[in-house]
């Protein structure tokens, strides 16, 4: 995994604020966050051996972030400590589970291409999949995707947000996992299906468009389109659902699953993840995913999972 490591500061409020508006919630919660770190935790809980490449500040937030990752079994030897602040996200979550997020990039923006290249050099030999997210410096994104391509290792690129570096590595044929808004930032016309097909023709690789409660649209490497429906869930917080999808997808591909099967597991995992407050609190284990997938036709209920 290559991506951002943040501390999430979360306020629950009755509704999301509008421009210039203040809303009041009862208390502040602190969680581990960052798309790279979140996806790493999701993959580790899904049963993968995970190593994270990224950066934190030499501060209490950074030390706490690494301790949380290590507690979830994520290898952090590839995380560098820099003399800047650790990335921090400020999140408001409303009663429907929707959120607004503002991020101070901190050390994530200072992650260099050389650091990423050096860290991956010792990991790619035994690696089944590299997942790259874009809340880090553009040069680090490019270095990670190109290192995976040069080593012949399957690479997933989550373009959240869409940055200039994404367009620079499309020729390296990463699997792309945009949501519908990010897809619109990568292609300029047509329906979601048409845009996804256009993106596939550009890269020659699979495209998986995450659609929230509507599930995921998969365009595989051969250009075949398959919709995967989301499972019903009692939504409390959608923060981290996309990261869960990406992490579990990467874990499945690294384990040798086919694209559609890995995506089905990832959709179920994302549905489970939204039932708890906090990006990582609802991320399921492999046994919970298995139990939910076996519960054909039922709603996702993490209390029934092992």
C-alpha positions as CSV (number, residue, x, y, z in Angstrom):
1,X,0.0,0.0,0.0
2,X,1.2,3.5,-0.8
3,X,-0.8,6.4,0.5
4,X,-1.8,8.9,3.1
5,X,-1.7,8.5,6.9
6,X,-3.9,10.9,8.8
7,X,-5.5,11.4,12.2
8,X,-9.3,11.9,11.8
9,X,-11.0,14.4,14.1
10,X,-14.7,13.7,13.8
11,X,-17.8,15.6,15.0
12,X,-21.3,14.1,14.7
13,X,-24.0,16.7,14.0
14,X,-27.7,16.6,13.1
15,X,-26.8,17.8,9.6
16,X,-23.9,19.0,7.5
17,X,-23.2,22.7,7.6
18,X,-23.8,24.9,4.6
19,X,-21.5,27.7,3.5
20,X,-20.8,30.1,6.4
21,X,-23.0,28.0,8.7
22,X,-22.0,26.6,12.1
23,X,-23.5,23.3,13.3
24,X,-23.0,21.9,16.8
25,X,-22.3,18.3,17.8
26,X,-22.0,16.8,21.3
27,X,-18.3,15.8,21.3
28,X,-15.1,15.3,19.3
29,X,-13.8,11.8,18.4
30,X,-10.3,10.9,17.3
31,X,-9.6,8.0,14.9
32,X,-6.9,6.7,12.7
33,X,-7.4,7.8,9.1
34,X,-5.9,8.6,5.7
35,X,-6.8,6.6,2.5
36,X,-3.6,4.7,2.4
37,X,-3.7,3.8,6.1
38,X,-7.4,2.9,6.0
39,X,-7.0,0.7,3.0
40,X,-4.0,-1.0,4.6
41,X,-6.1,-1.8,7.7
42,X,-9.0,-3.1,5.6
43,X,-6.7,-5.4,3.7
44,X,-5.0,-6.6,6.9
45,X,-8.3,-7.4,8.5
46,X,-9.3,-9.2,5.4
47,X,-6.4,-11.6,5.8
48,X,-3.6,-10.0,3.7
49,X,0.0,-9.4,4.7
50,X,0.2,-5.7,4.3
51,X,3.1,-3.2,4.2
52,X,2.4,0.5,4.1
53,X,4.6,3.1,2.4
54,X,3.9,6.7,3.5
55,X,4.9,9.5,5.8
56,X,4.0,10.9,9.2
57,X,5.2,13.9,11.2
58,X,7.6,13.5,14.1
59,X,4.9,14.4,16.5
60,X,2.4,12.7,18.9
61,X,-0.2,12.3,16.1
62,X,2.4,10.5,14.0
63,X,3.5,8.2,16.8
64,X,-0.1,7.4,17.6
65,X,-1.0,6.7,14.0
66,X,1.8,4.2,13.6
67,X,0.9,2.5,16.8
68,X,-2.7,2.0,15.6
69,X,-1.5,0.6,12.3
70,X,0.9,-1.8,14.0
71,X,-1.9,-3.0,16.3
72,X,-3.9,-4.0,13.2
73,X,-1.0,-6.0,11.8
74,X,0.1,-3.4,9.2
75,X,3.9,-3.3,8.6
76,X,5.1,0.3,9.0
77,X,8.8,-0.1,8.2
78,X,8.1,1.7,5.0
79,X,6.7,4.8,6.7
80,X,9.1,7.7,7.0
81,X,9.0,10.3,9.8
82,X,9.4,13.9,8.7
83,X,9.9,17.2,10.6
84,X,6.4,18.4,9.7
85,X,3.0,17.9,11.0
86,X,1.1,14.6,10.6
87,X,-1.8,14.7,8.1
88,X,-5.0,15.6,9.8
89,X,-8.6,15.4,8.6
90,X,-11.5,17.3,10.0
91,X,-14.8,15.4,9.5
92,X,-18.5,16.2,10.1
93,X,-20.9,13.3,10.0
94,X,-24.7,13.9,9.9
95,X,-27.5,11.7,11.2
96,X,-27.8,10.0,7.9
97,X,-24.2,8.9,7.9
98,X,-23.1,11.4,5.2
99,X,-19.9,13.4,5.7
100,X,-17.9,16.5,4.8
101,X,-14.1,16.3,5.0
102,X,-11.3,18.8,5.0
103,X,-7.7,17.6,5.1
104,X,-4.4,19.2,6.1
105,X,-2.0,17.1,4.1
106,X,1.1,17.6,6.4
107,X,3.7,14.9,5.9
108,X,1.7,13.3,3.1
109,X,2.4,16.2,0.8
110,X,6.2,15.8,1.5
111,X,6.4,12.1,0.6
112,X,9.1,12.0,-2.1
113,X,9.4,9.8,-5.2
114,X,12.8,8.6,-4.1
115,X,11.4,7.5,-0.7
116,X,8.6,5.6,-2.3
117,X,11.0,3.9,-4.9
118,X,13.4,2.9,-2.1
119,X,10.7,1.5,0.1
120,X,9.1,-0.5,-2.7
121,X,12.4,-1.9,-3.9
122,X,12.5,-4.2,-0.8
123,X,8.8,-5.2,-1.0
124,X,7.8,-5.8,-4.7
125,X,9.6,-9.2,-4.9
126,X,7.0,-11.0,-2.8
127,X,4.1,-8.7,-3.5
128,X,0.8,-9.7,-5.1
129,X,-0.7,-6.3,-5.5
130,X,0.2,-2.6,-5.0
131,X,-2.6,-0.2,-4.0
132,X,-1.9,3.5,-4.5
133,X,-4.0,6.4,-3.4
134,X,-3.6,10.0,-4.3
135,X,-3.8,12.1,-1.0
136,X,0.1,12.2,-1.3
137,X,2.5,14.2,-3.4
138,X,2.0,13.6,-7.1
139,X,5.6,12.5,-7.7
140,X,5.1,9.8,-5.1
141,X,2.0,8.5,-6.9
142,X,3.8,8.3,-10.2
143,X,6.8,6.6,-8.6
144,X,4.6,4.0,-6.9
145,X,2.6,3.1,-10.1
146,X,5.7,3.0,-12.3
147,X,7.6,0.8,-9.8
148,X,4.8,-1.7,-9.7
149,X,4.5,-1.7,-13.5
150,X,8.3,-2.2,-13.9
151,X,8.2,-5.1,-11.5
152,X,5.2,-6.7,-13.2
153,X,3.1,-6.4,-10.1
154,X,-0.7,-5.7,-10.4
155,X,-1.4,-2.1,-9.4
156,X,-4.7,-0.5,-8.3
157,X,-4.8,3.3,-8.4
158,X,-7.6,4.9,-6.4
159,X,-7.9,8.4,-7.9
160,X,-9.3,10.1,-4.8
161,X,-8.9,12.9,-5.5
162,X,-8.2,13.2,-9.2
163,X,-4.8,14.9,-9.5
164,X,-2.5,15.5,-12.5
165,X,-0.4,12.5,-11.6
166,X,-3.3,10.2,-12.4
167,X,-3.3,11.2,-16.0
168,X,0.5,10.8,-16.2
169,X,0.3,7.1,-15.3
170,X,-2.7,5.9,-17.3
171,X,-0.3,4.4,-19.9
172,X,1.1,2.2,-17.1
173,X,-2.3,0.4,-17.1
174,X,-3.3,0.5,-13.4
175,X,-6.7,-0.8,-12.3
176,X,-8.7,2.3,-11.6
177,X,-11.3,2.6,-8.8
178,X,-12.9,6.1,-9.1
179,X,-16.3,7.0,-7.6
180,X,-18.8,8.7,-10.0
181,X,-17.5,12.2,-9.3
182,X,-13.9,11.1,-9.8
183,X,-14.9,9.3,-13.0
184,X,-16.4,12.6,-14.3
185,X,-13.0,14.2,-13.6
186,X,-11.3,11.6,-15.8
187,X,-13.7,11.5,-18.8
188,X,-15.8,14.3,-20.1
189,X,-19.0,12.8,-21.6
190,X,-21.5,10.0,-21.5
191,X,-23.3,7.9,-18.9
192,X,-21.3,6.2,-16.1
193,X,-21.2,3.1,-18.2
194,X,-19.9,5.0,-21.2
195,X,-17.3,6.9,-19.2
196,X,-16.1,3.7,-17.6
197,X,-15.7,2.1,-21.0
198,X,-13.9,5.1,-22.3
199,X,-11.5,5.0,-19.4
200,X,-10.9,1.3,-20.0
201,X,-10.1,1.9,-23.6
202,X,-7.6,4.5,-22.5
203,X,-5.7,2.3,-20.1
204,X,-6.5,-1.2,-21.4
205,X,-7.0,-2.2,-17.7
206,X,-10.0,-2.8,-15.5
207,X,-12.1,0.0,-14.2
208,X,-14.3,-0.3,-11.1
209,X,-16.6,2.6,-10.4
210,X,-17.8,2.8,-6.8
211,X,-21.4,4.0,-6.5
212,X,-22.2,4.1,-2.8
213,X,-25.5,2.5,-2.0
214,X,-25.8,1.4,-5.7
215,X,-22.8,-0.8,-5.4
216,X,-20.0,-1.0,-8.0
217,X,-19.8,-1.1,-11.8
218,X,-17.0,-3.4,-13.0
219,X,-15.4,-3.1,-16.4
220,X,-12.9,-5.9,-16.6
221,X,-9.7,-6.1,-18.6
222,X,-11.6,-7.5,-21.6
223,X,-14.1,-4.6,-21.5
224,X,-17.0,-6.7,-20.2
225,X,-19.3,-4.7,-17.8
226,X,-20.8,-6.2,-14.6
227,X,-22.8,-4.3,-12.0
228,X,-22.5,-5.5,-8.4
229,X,-25.2,-4.4,-6.1
230,X,-24.5,-3.2,-2.6
231,X,-25.9,-5.1,0.4
232,X,-28.5,-3.4,2.6
233,X,-26.9,-1.8,5.7
234,X,-27.9,0.3,8.7
235,X,-25.7,3.3,7.8
236,X,-24.1,5.3,10.6
237,X,-21.0,6.7,8.9
238,X,-19.9,6.4,5.2
239,X,-16.4,7.6,6.0
240,X,-13.9,5.0,4.9
241,X,-16.3,2.9,2.9
242,X,-14.3,3.5,-0.3
243,X,-11.0,2.7,1.5
244,X,-12.5,-0.5,2.7
245,X,-13.6,-1.4,-0.8
246,X,-10.1,-0.7,-2.2
247,X,-8.2,-2.5,0.6
248,X,-10.4,-5.7,0.4
249,X,-10.2,-5.6,-3.4
250,X,-6.4,-5.5,-3.2
251,X,-6.3,-8.3,-0.6
252,X,-8.5,-10.5,-2.8
253,X,-6.5,-9.9,-6.0
254,X,-3.2,-10.6,-4.1
255,X,-4.7,-13.8,-2.8
256,X,-5.4,-14.9,-6.4
257,X,-9.2,-14.2,-6.7
258,X,-10.7,-13.2,-10.0
259,X,-11.6,-9.6,-10.4
260,X,-15.3,-10.0,-10.1
261,X,-15.1,-12.3,-7.0
262,X,-12.6,-9.9,-5.3
263,X,-15.0,-7.0,-6.1
264,X,-18.0,-8.8,-4.7
265,X,-16.1,-9.4,-1.4
266,X,-15.0,-5.8,-1.4
267,X,-18.6,-4.5,-1.9
268,X,-19.8,-6.6,1.0
269,X,-16.9,-5.4,3.2
270,X,-17.8,-1.8,2.4
271,X,-21.4,-2.4,3.3
272,X,-20.3,-3.8,6.7
273,X,-18.0,-0.8,7.3
274,X,-20.7,1.9,7.2
275,X,-22.5,0.4,10.3
276,X,-20.0,2.0,12.7
277,X,-18.8,5.5,13.3
278,X,-15.2,6.1,12.2
279,X,-13.3,5.2,9.0
280,X,-11.9,2.0,10.5
281,X,-14.2,1.0,13.3
282,X,-16.6,-1.0,11.1
283,X,-14.0,-2.6,8.8
284,X,-14.7,-6.3,8.9
285,X,-12.5,-9.3,9.3
286,X,-12.2,-12.1,6.7
287,X,-14.6,-14.3,8.7
288,X,-17.2,-11.4,9.0
289,X,-17.0,-10.9,5.2
290,X,-17.4,-14.7,4.6
291,X,-20.4,-14.8,6.9
292,X,-22.1,-11.8,5.3
293,X,-21.5,-13.3,1.8
294,X,-23.0,-16.6,2.9
295,X,-26.1,-14.7,4.2
296,X,-27.7,-14.6,0.7
297,X,-30.6,-12.3,0.5
298,X,-30.3,-10.9,4.0
299,X,-29.2,-7.5,5.2
300,X,-25.7,-7.0,6.4
301,X,-25.6,-7.5,10.2
302,X,-22.1,-7.5,11.7
303,X,-23.5,-8.9,14.9
304,X,-24.2,-12.2,13.1
305,X,-20.7,-12.4,11.6
306,X,-18.0,-14.4,13.2
